[in-house]
């Protein structure tokens, strides 16, 4: 996995052979704000759109798991992903936890 910051977004990418995923994440500035999700247009051959609500659910679960592991309190603010990235949506849990780990440990 790779990590970088692009503007206001923390970005994790994973490319393994024919599969590819990209998560752009902003943490919430207020603890009670609701997370939002933006679906970026597909790239390359269309392999079907991911379920955006499931991607969001997985990102929230990944941040929560990382919060427990690293004893921190990050909250999901805004999520962006490419609509035709590789399945399964559960990859986004791993990407979100990876982002928190990178922020905590640099």
C-alpha positions in Angstrom: 0.0 0.0 0.0 1.0 3.6 -0.6 0.2 6.7 1.4 0.2 10.3 0.4 -1.6 13.6 1.1 -3.2 15.3 -1.8 -4.7 18.7 -0.8 -7.1 18.1 2.1 -7.3 14.4 1.5 -5.2 11.5 3.0 -4.8 8.9 0.2 -4.2 5.2 0.3 -3.7 3.2 -2.8 -3.3 -0.6 -3.2 -2.4 -2.2 -6.5 -1.8 -5.9 -6.6 -1.6 -7.4 -10.0 -4.9 -6.8 -11.8 -6.7 -5.3 -8.7 -6.5 -1.7 -7.7 -8.1 0.5 -5.0 -7.8 4.1 -4.0 -9.3 5.7 -0.9 -9.2 9.5 -0.3 -10.2 10.3 3.3 -10.8 13.5 5.3 -11.3 13.3 9.0 -14.2 15.1 10.5 -13.5 18.4 12.2 -16.5 18.0 14.5 -17.2 14.8 16.3 -21.0 14.9 15.6 -20.8 15.5 11.9 -22.1 12.9 9.5 -19.7 11.3 7.1 -20.2 11.9 3.4 -19.1 10.0 0.3 -18.2 11.1 -3.2 -17.9 8.6 -6.0 -15.3 9.5 -8.6 -15.8 8.5 -12.2 -14.6 5.1 -13.3 -11.3 4.6 -15.0 -10.6 2.0 -17.7 -12.9 -0.9 -18.5 -16.1 -0.8 -16.6 -16.2 -3.7 -14.2 -19.4 -2.6 -12.4 -19.8 0.0 -9.8 -19.0 -0.6 -6.1 -21.7 -0.1 -3.5 -21.0 3.3 -2.1 -22.8 2.8 1.1 -20.9 -0.4 1.7 -17.6 1.4 1.0 -18.6 4.0 3.5 -19.5 1.4 6.1 -16.1 -0.4 5.6 -14.2 2.9 5.9 -16.0 3.8 9.1 -15.2 0.3 10.5 -11.6 0.6 9.5 -11.2 3.9 11.2 -12.9 2.6 14.3 -10.7 -0.5 14.4 -7.6 1.7 14.1 -8.8 4.0 16.8 -8.9 1.1 19.2 -5.5 -0.3 18.1 -3.7 3.1 18.2 -5.8 4.6 21.1 -6.9 7.6 19.1 -10.2 9.1 18.2 -10.4 9.9 14.5 -13.8 10.2 12.8 -14.7 9.9 9.1 -15.6 13.2 7.5 -15.5 12.7 3.8 -14.7 9.7 1.6 -13.8 9.5 -2.1 -13.3 6.4 -4.2 -13.3 5.4 -7.8 -16.7 3.8 -8.7 -15.2 0.9 -10.7 -12.2 0.0 -8.4 -11.7 -3.7 -7.6 -14.0 -5.6 -5.4 -14.6 -6.5 -2.6 -15.7 -3.3 -0.7 -14.0 -4.8 2.4 -10.7 -3.6 1.0 -11.6 -0.1 2.1 -11.6 -1.1 5.8 -8.0 -2.1 5.4 -7.2 1.1 3.5 -8.9 3.3 6.1 -7.0 1.6 9.0 -3.8 2.0 7.0 -4.4 5.8 6.7 -4.9 6.1 10.5 -1.8 4.1 11.1 0.2 6.4 8.8 -1.1 9.5 10.6 -0.4 8.1 14.0 3.1 6.7 13.2 4.1 8.9 10.3 
